[in-house]
Structure formats: C-alpha cells, structure tokens
Amino acid sequence: MTKFKAVVLAVVGLLVLIVIVQNTAAVETKLLFISVTMPRAVLLFGTLLIGFALGVLTAGRISRKSKRSK
C-alpha cells in the first residue's frame, strides 16, 4: 500500500508541477489595499500552500475534538 501512495503522490506532484510551469505569465493581484504583480505560477503555488496549511490545521482540530468527546 505504501508503494501505491508513493506513486499517487508522485503523479499528483508531477501534475501540480506541470500546471505551475505552464503558468509563467505575469498577473496583477490585489491583496487588500496593495496591488502586486507576480508570475501566475507563484500565485498558484502560494494558494496551494495556504490551502494545504488550512487543511492540516482543520484536520488537527477535528482530530482533537473527536478525542476529547470519547
């Protein structure tokens, strides 16, 4: 089963890398009161990291709540 997980993780990582490499054009992004110009790949990668971090934090909170209620 660990080989399967490694293969799936490698495929997903490769797909993410392909999407990021294909999106190198500059894009203007408004963050609250400032406007930032950055490559679209940086924006995508930053969004990926923020989403991953929020998922880990949410999973940790849910896990702690279920342990307390038992």
Rosetta blueprint (number, residue, H / E / L):
1 M L
2 T H
3 K H
4 F H
5 K H
6 A H
7 V H
8 V H
9 L H
10 A H
11 V H
12 V H
13 G H
14 L H
15 L H
16 V H
17 L H
18 I H
19 V H
20 I H
21 V H
22 Q H
23 N L
24 T L
25 A L
26 A E
27 V E
28 E E
29 T E
30 K E
31 L E
32 L L
33 F L
34 I E
35 S E
36 V E
37 T E
38 M E
39 P E
40 R H
41 A H
42 V H
43 L H
44 L H
45 F H
46 G H
47 T H
48 L H
49 L H
50 I H
51 G H
52 F H
53 A H
54 L H
55 G H
56 V H
57 L H
58 T H
59 A H
60 G H
61 R H
62 I H
63 S H
64 R H
65 K H
66 S H
67 K H
68 R H
69 S H
70 K L
